[in-house]
C-alpha cells in the first residue's frame, strides 16, 4: 500500500471515529445545566471546591472544616441543585454556610449559632435560608 493510500485509509477511519459519540445517551453523557455527582469517601474540602468550580460561587472555609463525605446520585442533577446538596452535607457534618455578600463562609454550626447568625446555603442574590 502506498503512503497516499495509507493516509487516505487513516483519514477515513479517523472521520468515522469522530462520528461515534464518546458516550451513549442515557449512560452519563453530559447534559447542559446538569452535573454528575459521584464522590466516594472524598475530603469535604474537595467537594466544596467542586461546588465552587461548578457554580462559580466563592467559599471561605474555617480551618476547622474537615472530614470526608460520600455522595452518589444515580443520574445527573441540575447544577442549581448543588446548593441543596451542599447544605445537606454541611448539616450532616456539623457545619453551616453563612452568606457574606459575594462570598459564603463555612464554619462549624455551633460557631454560627453562638454568633446568632442565620445559616444556610444561599445562591447569589438570595439571603438567609430561602429555598
C-alpha positions as CSV (number, residue, x, y, z in Angstrom):
1,X,0.0,0.0,0.0
2,X,1.4,3.4,-0.9
3,X,1.8,6.2,1.6
4,X,-1.0,8.1,0.0
5,X,-3.4,5.1,0.2
6,X,-2.4,4.6,3.9
7,X,-3.1,8.3,4.6
8,X,-6.5,8.1,2.9
9,X,-7.4,5.0,4.9
10,X,-6.3,6.6,8.1
11,X,-8.2,9.8,7.5
12,X,-11.3,7.7,6.6
13,X,-11.0,5.8,9.9
14,X,-10.5,9.0,11.8
15,X,-13.6,10.6,10.3
16,X,-15.6,7.5,11.1
17,X,-14.4,7.5,14.8
18,X,-15.2,11.2,15.2
19,X,-18.8,10.5,14.2
20,X,-19.2,7.9,17.0
21,X,-20.4,9.6,20.3
22,X,-18.0,9.3,23.1
23,X,-20.8,8.2,25.5
24,X,-24.1,6.7,24.6
25,X,-27.0,8.9,25.6
26,X,-28.6,7.9,28.9
27,X,-25.4,6.5,30.3
28,X,-23.9,9.6,31.8
29,X,-23.3,11.8,28.8
30,X,-23.1,15.4,29.8
31,X,-26.2,17.5,29.5
32,X,-26.1,21.3,29.6
33,X,-27.0,22.6,33.0
34,X,-26.6,19.2,34.7
35,X,-23.7,17.7,36.6
36,X,-22.6,14.2,37.7
37,X,-22.2,13.9,41.4
38,X,-20.1,10.8,42.3
39,X,-17.8,11.1,45.3
40,X,-16.7,8.2,47.4
41,X,-15.1,9.0,50.7
42,X,-13.5,12.3,49.5
43,X,-12.3,15.1,51.6
44,X,-15.1,17.6,52.4
45,X,-12.9,20.4,51.1
46,X,-12.6,18.7,47.8
47,X,-16.4,18.5,47.5
48,X,-16.8,22.2,48.4
49,X,-14.2,23.1,45.8
50,X,-16.2,21.1,43.2
51,X,-19.3,23.0,44.1
52,X,-17.4,26.3,43.8
53,X,-15.9,25.4,40.4
54,X,-19.2,24.2,39.1
55,X,-21.4,27.1,40.3
56,X,-18.9,29.9,40.3
57,X,-19.6,30.6,44.0
58,X,-16.9,31.7,46.4
59,X,-16.5,29.9,49.7
60,X,-14.3,30.8,52.6
61,X,-13.6,27.8,54.8
62,X,-12.9,27.9,58.5
63,X,-9.7,25.8,59.3
64,X,-11.9,23.5,61.4
65,X,-13.8,22.3,58.3
66,X,-12.6,18.8,58.0
67,X,-13.9,15.3,57.2
68,X,-14.8,13.0,54.4
69,X,-18.0,12.6,52.5
70,X,-19.6,10.1,50.1
71,X,-22.3,11.4,47.7
72,X,-23.6,9.4,44.8
73,X,-26.5,10.2,42.5
74,X,-27.8,7.6,40.0
75,X,-28.5,10.4,37.5
76,X,-27.1,13.8,36.7
77,X,-28.7,16.6,38.7
78,X,-29.3,20.2,37.8
79,X,-26.4,22.5,38.7
80,X,-28.7,24.7,40.7
81,X,-29.5,21.7,43.0
82,X,-25.9,21.6,44.2
83,X,-26.9,24.3,46.8
84,X,-29.3,21.9,48.5
85,X,-26.8,19.0,48.3
86,X,-24.1,21.1,49.9
87,X,-26.5,22.4,52.6
88,X,-27.4,18.8,53.5
89,X,-23.8,17.7,53.5
90,X,-22.8,20.6,55.8
91,X,-25.7,20.0,58.1
92,X,-24.8,16.3,58.5
93,X,-21.2,17.1,59.1
94,X,-22.0,19.8,61.7
95,X,-21.1,22.9,59.6
96,X,-23.1,25.9,58.4
97,X,-22.9,28.3,55.5
98,X,-23.1,32.0,56.3
99,X,-23.8,34.3,53.4
100,X,-21.5,37.4,53.5
101,X,-22.0,39.5,50.4
102,X,-20.5,37.8,47.4
103,X,-18.9,35.0,49.4
104,X,-20.2,32.2,51.7
105,X,-18.4,31.4,54.9
106,X,-18.4,27.8,56.0
107,X,-17.9,27.4,59.8
108,X,-18.8,24.9,62.5
109,X,-22.5,25.0,63.2
110,X,-22.0,25.8,66.9
111,X,-19.9,28.8,66.0
112,X,-22.7,30.2,63.7
113,X,-25.3,29.6,66.4
114,X,-23.2,31.3,69.1
115,X,-23.0,34.4,66.8
116,X,-26.8,34.3,66.3
117,X,-26.2,34.2,62.5
118,X,-29.0,32.9,60.2
119,X,-27.4,29.9,58.5
120,X,-28.0,28.0,55.2
121,X,-26.6,27.7,51.8
122,X,-27.8,30.5,49.5
123,X,-27.5,31.3,45.9
124,X,-26.2,34.7,44.8
125,X,-28.9,37.3,45.1
126,X,-30.7,35.4,47.9
127,X,-30.5,35.9,51.6
128,X,-30.8,33.6,54.6
129,X,-32.1,30.1,54.3
130,X,-34.6,30.7,51.5
131,X,-35.4,28.0,49.0
